[in-house]
């Protein structure tokens, strides 16, 4: 469970620097992964984006200081990295529902968001149906759009990309390419470096790459495959969270760090519900 220890160390770094500049790159280095992957991992496990977590923690600390000290609102704003009173007011009100000045009144209600502490808990309830698959190189062909290391921005980009693609003829062209496993339409995020992050809508194929499309090869790997029936967006996000918090810690495997594969059915309408799969590359844990 080394990944859990690394993630906890990254949180300690964030907590120690709430009143200083917080480097996502440094937090990711401590967590032993890329900035892009760290933000994804954090959001799945914590249930909140990294930027929102930092904002809530800073505003929690700011509220304590405003109520227990005589510090001016501007001084507290500057301490927590806000050079603009307007931006500080906006951030503070988004967390507490009142202005920083009003927070000095001890009769007003505030919201405290304590630091996250990561631990693994045995949970009962729904089973996670899965199977293990061994594959050679997976060659995908399709279209892509650029992503950033800002997870919240990507959460806007990807749905817009899907909407635009479903409205175009290229979607049908991608459907016709699918002739190898996993069959279907794939959604794949590929991280090369901070300047080269792409989201593909593609198919696994042996066919030639059409003009205007791109190909990418995912190395041979072992995969854990989860199948779902229901709302695509909700179920896929839930799979990733349960993978990290329920399946991975007790599996004897580690995350392999390859692109995750979301597999959707080939249907020529705008699907929201149905059967989908999530393929996550894994490797055996290192012997201690």
KAVEN-V376182 format. One record per backbone hydrogen bond with DSSP energy under -1.0 kcal/mol. CO is the residue of the C=O (numbers start at 1). NH is the residue of the N-H. Records with the same first field share a line. If there is no record, write none. Layout:
CO=NH + NH
This chain:
1=5
2=6
3=7
4=8
5=9
6=10
7=11
8=12
9=13
10=14
11=15
12=16
14=17
17=20
23=27
24=28
25=29
26=30
27=31
28=33
29=32
34=38
35=39
36=40
37=41
38=42
39=43
40=44
41=45
42=46
43=47
49=53
50=54
51=55
52=56
53=57
54=58
55=59
56=60
57=61
58=62
59=63
60=64
61=65
62=66
63=67
64=68
65=69
72=76
73=77
74=78
75=79
76=80
77=82
78=81
84=88
85=89
86=90
87=91
88=92
89=93
90=94
92=96
93=97
99=103
101=104
102=105
105=108
131=225
133=223
135=221
138=218
139=205
140=216
141=203
142=214
143=201
145=199
150=154
151=155
153=156 + 157
154=158
156=160
157=161
158=162
159=163
160=164
161=165
162=166
165=168
168=171
169=173
170=174
171=175
172=176
185=264
186=202
187=262
188=200
190=198
193=196
196=192
197=147
198=190
199=145
200=188
201=143
202=186
203=141
204=179 + 180
210=213
214=142
216=140
218=138
221=135
222=282
223=133
224=280
225=131
226=278
228=276
230=274
231=235
232=236
233=237
234=238
235=239
236=240
237=241
238=242
239=243
240=244
241=245
242=246 + 247
243=248
248=251
252=285
254=283
261=279
262=187
263=277
264=185
265=267
269=271
272=232
274=230
276=228
277=263
278=226
279=261
280=224
281=256
283=254
